């Protein structure tokens, strides 16, 4: 079993991320588009910041390790 490091979030990003229910967070992390693999993948080794009021997760594709990102729009 491997141990992954805890994601690094800015304080505002951590606040937005914490407001999302755990089951939804899991779905969001496992439904990220990888332009290299050309299908949905799980994001790994990600960080979180707030850009224009939306949560931006930036990390690596779980399959090919290319850069991927996920924008979670705030409501």
N, C-alpha and C positions, 0 to 999 in steps of 0.2 A: 504494500500500500504506500502511495506517495503522499507527502504532506505539501499542500499548497499554502503560500503565504496569504495573509489577510489582504483584501483589496485596499488600496490607498484612495481615500476620498477627501476632497476638500470638505470643510465643515458644512457649507450649504448643500453639497451633493450628498453627504451622509444623512442629512436631515430629510431630503427628498427620498432617498433610497429606503430609509427606515419607515417611511410612511406607506410604502408599498407592501401589501401582505406577502408573506414568505412564499406561498404557492405561486403567486404571480411573478415574483422575482425569479423563481426557478424557471418558469416558462420564458421569461424575457431573456435570460442568460442562454437558454438552449435554442433560441430562435433568432440567430444572427446570420446575416448573409455574408458569405465569403466570396469575393470576386474571383479568387484563384480557383477554389473548389467548385464554384458555380452552383452551390446549394446551401441550405441552412446548416449551421454548425453551432457548437457551444463556444462561447467566448471564455478564454482563460487568461490569467495574469492581467486582469483589467484594473484600470483606475477610473475614478469618477470625478467629473467637474460639472459645474453649471454653466451653460452657454445660452445666452438670450432667454433665460428662465427655464430652459429644458435641461434634463439630466443627460449628459454625454458619457457613455462608457467606451473606453478605448482599450483594446487588448489584443490578444492573439487567437487565431483560429485553432481549435483543438485538434484539427487533423493535419494541416499543412504548416501551421505556425506563422502564416502571413498576418499582417496587420488587419484588424477588423474593428468596427465601431458600431455602436447601437445608440440611437437617440430615443429617449423616452420623454415624450412631450408632457409638459405639466398641464393640468386642467384649469 
